[in-house]
Amino acid sequence: MKNIMNRLIAMLYKEFIYLIRDKKMRIIIIAVPIIQAVLLGYAVNMDLKEVKTAVVNMDNSIESNEFIDSFFSSNIFTPVSAANMHQAEELVLGGKALMIIVIPKGFSAQLKNDKTAPVQVILDATNSVNAGMASGYIVNLITKYNTEYIESKTGYKNSMGVDVEYRTWFNNNFESKNFFVPSMLAMLLIIVTVMLSGMAIVQEKESGTLEQLTVSPITAWEFIIGKSIPFAIVSFIDVLLIIAISVFWFGIKVTGSFSLLLFASVLYIMCTLGIGLLISAISATQQQATMSMFMIIFPVILLSGFAFPIVNMPEVIQWITYINPMRYYLDIIVGVFLKGLYFDRLQDPVFVLFILSVLYIGLAALYLRKKLN
């Protein structure tokens, strides 16, 4: 029993000494959890605010303007300029507005004639959670308008007032699977690719074969490419499998450009492989690489808009999301699967994915070349 305790104490002493002396491990164990806790505290927020709303006011009366003001008097909805219905539709298709409020001609006349005044609300339901929450806020605001504005000013009964007609685009039945199942492609890809490539270089370091590269003619770029291509092929097969499951098992149709989705998937795989290779190049041991991968993957998913709206996050955190490839890939997935979009409307996220893929793979190659030199 005494020998067992001595061995346990010696093992614990060795591990503590290793943690104290290893600077990178100290950063991973202490600094990274603190950073994640801060990010979680700000990012995990399911409350809707600043919901960008396009207003098409065809009546342009005092009553219609008062109704619009009642919507934007709170911090929930933010007006977006739209001169007509076509511009409003473009805003929703481009992801610059979540909903459209349409006030038809004769709105004020019907109120004055003790009739129910119709108002149309169009919701982008690609994200059924956000759309459902926005719908609830709308009902409350309509009720408040009917009771406080109409009854207090004109004496109309509760049976009169504003009657809202709802129409949902892209996800008519508010089915969450239509958003989350295709979006899982982005999350699963980053887990698979980062885990695969994250161990690639560090294993070479521990086995001693990386040192042999210093006397070989192979360059850092060739080494990176040689390591990346097999992982990229495996990941692309995963893309095809997940798309097949989404279409044939869950019945979610690809309404946009399928070829664009595949091309964007290749760019996204290059981005995530670059992140994994950079982690592997920086890490000295497999333990460091494993912990770093988990510390990176979770914030990438958290700050992508997959679970929580990016607009709810503080501005500083929103700036961080601009270097997150999953953010742009999610926009492409939603656009192709649900909105039926093509390259002309998705060229911006595709271009950013290309830039990020070059950036991350380039950083991994440069760091590896520095190590080899």
Backbone torsions as a table, in degrees:
resi	resn	phi	psi	omega
1	MET	NA	-40.0	179.6
2	LYS	-64.1	-40.7	178.8
3	ASN	-64.2	-38.3	178.4
4	ILE	-62.6	-44.8	179.7
5	MET	-64.0	-39.8	179.0
6	ASN	-62.6	-41.1	179.1
7	ARG	-67.0	-39.0	178.3
8	LEU	-64.4	-42.7	179.2
9	ILE	-64.2	-42.7	179.2
10	ALA	-63.3	-40.6	178.9
11	MET	-65.2	-43.4	178.7
12	LEU	-63.7	-39.5	179.0
13	TYR	-63.2	-43.0	179.9
14	LYS	-62.8	-43.2	-178.2
15	GLU	-66.5	-41.0	178.3
16	PHE	-64.8	-41.0	177.5
17	ILE	-62.5	-39.7	179.6
18	TYR	-63.6	-43.3	-179.6
19	LEU	-66.5	-39.1	-177.8
20	ILE	-69.7	-38.9	-176.0
21	ARG	-80.1	-28.1	-177.3
22	ASP	-83.2	106.2	-176.8
23	LYS	-64.2	-43.1	-179.2
24	LYS	-63.4	-39.6	179.6
25	MET	-67.1	-35.1	177.1
26	ARG	-63.6	-40.8	178.9
27	ILE	-64.1	-43.5	-178.6
28	ILE	-64.4	-41.8	-174.7
29	ILE	-77.1	-36.4	-172.7
30	ILE	-102.3	-54.3	-171.5
31	ALA	-71.9	-45.0	-174.6
32	VAL	-62.8	-45.0	176.7
33	PRO	-60.0	-33.8	178.1
34	ILE	-65.9	-44.6	179.3
35	ILE	-62.0	-42.7	179.9
36	GLN	-64.8	-39.2	179.4
37	ALA	-61.9	-39.2	178.1
38	VAL	-66.2	-45.3	179.3
39	LEU	-61.1	-42.4	179.2
40	LEU	-63.4	-41.2	-178.8
41	GLY	-60.0	-34.2	179.9
42	TYR	-90.8	-36.7	-170.2
43	ALA	-83.6	-33.4	-177.1
44	VAL	-77.6	92.0	-177.2
45	ASN	-149.9	107.6	-177.7
46	MET	-90.5	-1.7	179.2
47	ASP	-74.2	135.3	177.8
48	LEU	-81.5	137.5	172.2
49	LYS	-153.3	152.1	-179.0
50	GLU	53.2	46.5	175.3
51	VAL	-71.8	112.6	-176.0
52	LYS	-69.7	122.6	-172.1
53	THR	-127.0	124.7	175.6
54	ALA	-90.0	132.5	-177.9
55	VAL	-114.5	126.4	174.4
56	VAL	-114.2	98.7	-177.2
57	ASN	-98.4	99.7	-179.7
58	MET	-86.8	-9.0	-177.6
59	ASP	-93.7	-40.9	178.5
60	ASN	51.4	45.2	177.9
61	SER	-109.6	171.6	177.6
62	ILE	-61.3	-42.7	-178.4
63	GLU	-65.1	-42.3	-179.2
64	SER	-67.6	-37.5	177.9
65	ASN	-67.3	-36.9	176.8
66	GLU	-65.8	-38.7	177.6
67	PHE	-63.1	-42.5	178.5
68	ILE	-64.3	-42.5	179.6
69	ASP	-61.4	-33.2	179.6
70	SER	-65.6	-30.4	177.1
71	PHE	-69.5	-44.7	-171.8
72	PHE	-94.5	9.3	175.7
73	SER	-74.5	-20.0	176.8
74	SER	-94.3	176.5	178.5
75	ASN	-92.3	9.1	-174.9
76	ILE	-82.1	-44.8	-175.4
77	PHE	-112.1	140.6	179.1
78	THR	-122.4	124.8	-176.9
79	PRO	-72.0	142.2	174.8
80	VAL	-122.7	131.2	-174.1
81	SER	-64.9	129.4	176.0
82	ALA	-148.4	117.2	-176.8
83	ALA	-76.3	-28.6	-178.4
84	ASN	-152.5	-179.5	-176.0
85	MET	-66.4	-35.3	-179.9
86	HIS	-62.2	-45.4	178.3
87	GLN	-63.7	-38.8	178.5
88	ALA	-62.8	-41.9	177.7
89	GLU	-63.4	-39.2	178.5
90	GLU	-63.2	-37.7	178.8
91	LEU	-63.9	-42.3	179.1
92	VAL	-68.2	-43.6	178.7
93	LEU	-62.1	-34.8	179.7
94	GLY	-84.4	2.3	179.5
95	GLY	74.4	14.9	-179.1
96	LYS	-94.1	-2.2	176.0
97	ALA	-150.3	143.0	179.4
98	LEU	-92.6	-26.5	-175.6
99	MET	-149.7	162.5	178.6
100	ILE	-127.2	133.2	172.4
101	ILE	-108.5	121.6	-178.8
102	VAL	-113.4	117.2	176.2
103	ILE	-106.5	112.4	-174.9
104	PRO	-76.3	167.5	175.0
105	LYS	-65.7	145.9	-179.4
106	GLY	87.3	7.9	179.8
107	PHE	-57.3	-53.4	-176.8
108	SER	-68.9	-35.6	-179.3
109	ALA	-62.9	-39.6	179.7
110	GLN	-69.3	-36.2	176.1
111	LEU	-63.6	-43.6	-178.0
112	LYS	-67.9	-25.5	-180.0
113	ASN	-93.9	20.0	179.0
114	ASP	59.4	33.0	178.5
115	LYS	-112.0	162.4	177.2
116	THR	-77.1	126.7	-178.6
117	ALA	-94.6	120.2	-178.6
118	PRO	-79.1	142.1	172.9
119	VAL	-135.5	134.0	179.9
120	GLN	-102.7	132.2	175.9
121	VAL	-118.7	119.9	179.2
122	ILE	-106.8	123.9	-176.9
123	LEU	-111.6	137.4	170.9
124	ASP	-82.2	105.9	-174.1
125	ALA	-100.8	22.9	174.9
126	THR	-58.9	-38.7	171.4
127	ASN	-104.1	98.0	-172.1
128	SER	-65.0	-27.5	179.7
129	VAL	-66.7	-50.2	179.1
130	ASN	-62.7	-41.7	-179.4
131	ALA	-65.1	-40.8	178.6
132	GLY	-64.5	-40.6	178.2
133	MET	-66.7	-41.6	178.5
134	ALA	-63.0	-38.3	178.7
135	SER	-61.6	-40.1	177.7
136	GLY	-63.8	-40.7	177.3
137	TYR	-63.7	-38.3	-178.5
138	ILE	-62.9	-44.8	179.9
139	VAL	-58.9	-43.3	179.5
140	ASN	-63.7	-41.0	-178.9
141	LEU	-69.3	-38.0	177.3
142	ILE	-63.2	-43.6	178.7
143	THR	-61.3	-42.4	178.9
144	LYS	-64.1	-40.7	179.7
145	TYR	-64.0	-44.5	-178.4
146	ASN	-62.1	-41.3	-176.1
147	THR	-79.6	-44.4	-172.8
148	GLU	-86.3	-39.2	-175.3
149	TYR	-87.9	-53.0	-173.4
150	ILE	-72.2	-51.2	-176.2
151	GLU	-66.5	-39.7	-177.7
152	SER	-71.5	-30.7	-175.1
153	LYS	-97.2	-35.2	-174.4
154	THR	-119.2	-14.3	-179.8
155	GLY	78.7	14.0	178.1
156	TYR	-67.6	153.6	179.0
157	LYS	-78.9	166.8	179.0
158	ASN	-63.3	-23.8	179.9
159	SER	-70.4	-19.9	177.0
160	MET	-92.6	-170.1	176.6
161	GLY	106.2	-145.7	-173.2
162	VAL	-96.9	131.7	176.6
163	ASP	-114.6	117.7	-175.0
164	VAL	-94.2	130.6	173.8
165	GLU	-106.4	119.7	-175.9
166	TYR	-93.7	138.1	169.8
167	ARG	-136.7	133.0	179.4
168	THR	-112.4	137.4	178.9
169	TRP	-104.3	147.6	168.0
170	PHE	74.2	-24.8	-179.0
171	ASN	-150.9	72.7	-166.7
172	ASN	-59.2	-33.6	-175.1
173	ASN	-99.5	12.4	179.9
174	PHE	55.0	37.0	-179.5
175	GLU	-81.1	117.9	-176.5
176	SER	-65.8	-26.2	-179.4
177	LYS	-62.5	-30.9	-178.7
178	ASN	-64.5	-25.2	176.9
179	PHE	-95.8	-47.0	-170.4
180	PHE	-76.6	-35.2	-178.1
181	VAL	-65.0	-51.7	175.6
182	PRO	-62.9	-35.2	-178.6
183	SER	-67.8	-23.9	176.7
184	MET	-61.0	-24.2	177.7
185	LEU	-57.4	-43.8	-179.3
186	ALA	-65.6	-41.8	-177.4
187	MET	-70.0	-44.2	-179.1
188	LEU	-67.2	-36.3	179.6
189	LEU	-62.9	-43.8	-177.3
190	ILE	-68.6	-32.6	177.5
191	ILE	-67.3	-46.8	-176.5
192	VAL	-66.8	-49.1	-174.6
193	THR	-68.5	-42.0	179.8
194	VAL	-67.2	-39.1	179.2
195	MET	-66.3	-39.3	-179.3
196	LEU	-68.6	-52.2	-175.6
197	SER	-78.0	-22.0	-177.8
198	GLY	-64.6	-23.1	-179.5
199	MET	-100.1	-5.9	-170.0
200	ALA	-61.8	-53.3	-174.2
201	ILE	-81.8	-37.0	-176.4
202	VAL	-65.9	-30.8	175.6
203	GLN	-66.5	-36.7	176.3
204	GLU	-65.0	-36.6	178.7
205	LYS	-64.0	-48.0	-175.7
206	GLU	-69.0	-31.5	179.0
207	SER	-81.4	-12.7	178.6
208	GLY	89.1	-3.4	-178.1
209	THR	-73.7	-22.8	179.4
210	LEU	-65.7	-33.6	179.3
211	GLU	-65.4	-27.0	179.6
212	GLN	-68.8	-20.7	179.1
213	LEU	-66.4	-23.9	-178.8
214	THR	-66.1	-23.4	-179.9
215	VAL	-110.4	9.8	179.7
216	SER	-107.0	159.7	-178.3
217	PRO	-76.7	-9.3	-177.2
218	ILE	-67.5	141.3	179.9
219	THR	-97.3	169.5	179.8
220	ALA	-63.1	-40.8	-179.9
221	TRP	-63.7	-41.7	178.9
222	GLU	-64.7	-38.3	178.7
223	PHE	-65.2	-43.8	179.2
224	ILE	-62.7	-45.4	-179.5
225	ILE	-64.4	-43.8	178.6
226	GLY	-60.6	-35.2	178.0
227	LYS	-76.6	-31.6	-171.7
228	SER	-80.5	-38.8	-172.4
229	ILE	-58.3	-47.5	178.4
230	PRO	-60.1	-41.2	178.9
231	PHE	-65.6	-38.2	-179.9
232	ALA	-64.6	-40.0	179.3
233	ILE	-64.0	-46.1	178.7
234	VAL	-60.6	-42.0	-178.6
235	SER	-67.4	-38.0	179.8
236	PHE	-67.0	-34.4	174.2
237	ILE	-62.7	-39.8	175.9
238	ASP	-60.7	-38.2	177.7
239	VAL	-58.7	-48.7	-179.2
240	LEU	-62.6	-39.1	-180.0
241	LEU	-66.0	-44.2	-178.3
242	ILE	-67.9	-39.8	176.6
243	ILE	-62.7	-41.6	179.0
244	ALA	-62.6	-41.1	178.4
245	ILE	-64.2	-42.8	179.9
246	SER	-61.5	-41.7	-174.6
247	VAL	-80.4	-50.2	-170.8
248	PHE	-89.6	-28.2	-178.9
249	TRP	-91.9	-48.2	-177.1
250	PHE	-94.2	-9.0	176.6
251	GLY	71.6	29.3	179.5
252	ILE	-96.5	112.9	-174.8
253	LYS	-79.6	146.2	171.1
254	VAL	-87.2	101.3	-174.9
255	THR	-88.4	-12.8	-179.7
256	GLY	-106.4	-149.1	-175.3
257	SER	-81.9	112.0	179.0
258	PHE	-68.8	-38.8	179.3
259	SER	-64.6	-37.0	176.5
260	LEU	-64.2	-39.8	178.4
261	LEU	-60.9	-42.3	179.2
262	LEU	-67.2	-42.2	179.2
263	PHE	-63.7	-43.8	178.1
264	ALA	-64.3	-33.7	178.1
265	SER	-64.4	-38.6	177.3
266	VAL	-62.9	-44.9	178.4
267	LEU	-62.8	-41.6	179.7
268	TYR	-65.0	-40.3	176.9
269	ILE	-62.2	-41.1	177.6
270	MET	-61.7	-40.6	178.6
271	CYS	-61.7	-51.4	-175.6
272	THR	-69.5	-35.0	174.4
273	LEU	-64.0	-39.5	177.1
274	GLY	-61.5	-40.6	177.3
275	ILE	-62.6	-45.6	179.6
276	GLY	-63.9	-42.5	178.6
277	LEU	-65.9	-35.5	176.8
278	LEU	-64.8	-42.2	176.4
279	ILE	-61.3	-43.7	-178.7
280	SER	-65.8	-36.9	-179.5
281	ALA	-69.5	-36.4	-178.0
282	ILE	-78.0	-35.2	-174.8
283	SER	-73.6	144.1	-179.9
284	ALA	-93.7	-27.3	-178.3
285	THR	-132.2	164.0	177.6
286	GLN	-65.9	-31.5	178.1
287	GLN	-64.4	-44.3	176.6
288	GLN	-61.6	-43.8	-178.8
289	ALA	-62.7	-43.3	-179.2
290	THR	-62.3	-47.1	-179.2
291	MET	-65.9	-39.2	179.0
292	SER	-64.2	-38.6	179.9
293	MET	-62.0	-45.6	179.3
294	PHE	-66.6	-33.6	179.1
295	MET	-71.4	-24.4	179.6
296	ILE	-89.8	-43.7	-173.7
297	ILE	-61.0	-44.5	-175.3
298	PHE	-63.8	-48.0	176.3
299	PRO	-63.1	-34.0	178.7
300	VAL	-61.3	-44.4	178.0
301	ILE	-67.1	-41.8	-177.0
302	LEU	-64.0	-38.1	-174.6
303	LEU	-98.4	23.5	-178.5
304	SER	-100.7	-13.6	-173.1
305	GLY	91.1	3.1	-179.8
306	PHE	-67.1	-43.3	-176.7
307	ALA	-107.6	-35.1	-174.2
308	PHE	-131.8	136.5	-179.4
309	PRO	-60.2	131.8	-179.9
310	ILE	-63.8	-31.4	-177.8
311	VAL	-65.0	-21.5	178.6
312	ASN	-78.0	-14.2	-176.5
313	MET	-83.0	153.7	175.4
314	PRO	-59.1	157.0	-174.3
315	GLU	-60.3	-36.5	179.8
316	VAL	-63.1	-42.5	179.1
317	ILE	-67.8	-36.3	178.2
318	GLN	-62.2	-36.3	177.4
319	TRP	-63.3	-35.4	179.6
320	ILE	-64.8	-33.7	-178.1
321	THR	-66.0	-16.4	-179.0
322	TYR	-68.2	-19.2	177.5
323	ILE	-100.2	11.3	-178.7
324	ASN	-96.5	110.2	-177.5
325	PRO	-64.9	-27.0	-178.4
326	MET	-65.8	-30.0	178.0
327	ARG	-59.2	-47.0	-176.1
328	TYR	-75.6	-35.1	179.1
329	TYR	-67.0	-36.1	176.2
330	LEU	-63.1	-40.3	177.0
331	ASP	-59.7	-40.2	-179.3
332	ILE	-69.8	-42.8	179.8
333	ILE	-60.2	-49.1	-179.7
334	VAL	-63.6	-41.7	-179.6
335	GLY	-63.7	-40.5	-177.6
336	VAL	-79.1	-44.3	-177.0
337	PHE	-72.1	-48.8	-168.7
338	LEU	-103.9	-38.5	-174.7
339	LYS	-91.0	-11.4	179.5
340	GLY	68.8	38.5	-175.6
341	LEU	-92.8	160.6	178.3
342	TYR	-124.1	-172.9	-171.6
343	PHE	-60.3	-33.0	-175.8
344	ASP	-62.6	-25.9	178.9
345	ARG	-102.5	-8.2	-177.5
346	LEU	-120.7	17.1	-177.0
347	GLN	-67.1	-31.3	-179.0
348	ASP	-65.1	-53.6	177.8
349	PRO	-63.6	-31.6	177.3
350	VAL	-65.0	-43.4	179.8
351	PHE	-64.0	-41.2	179.7
352	VAL	-65.6	-39.7	177.0
353	LEU	-60.6	-39.8	177.8
354	PHE	-62.6	-45.2	179.7
355	ILE	-62.4	-44.0	-178.4
356	LEU	-67.2	-35.6	178.8
357	SER	-65.0	-42.6	176.8
358	VAL	-64.6	-39.6	-178.4
359	LEU	-63.7	-51.0	-174.2
360	TYR	-71.5	-41.7	177.5
361	ILE	-67.2	-38.1	177.6
362	GLY	-63.3	-42.6	178.3
363	LEU	-63.0	-41.0	178.6
364	ALA	-63.1	-42.3	-179.9
365	ALA	-67.4	-41.3	179.5
366	LEU	-65.0	-41.4	-179.8
367	TYR	-67.8	-38.7	178.8
368	LEU	-66.4	-41.3	179.3
369	ARG	-63.1	-37.4	177.4
370	LYS	-63.0	-41.8	178.4
371	LYS	-65.1	-39.9	-179.4
372	LEU	-67.7	-36.5	180.0
373	ASN	-70.8	NA	NA
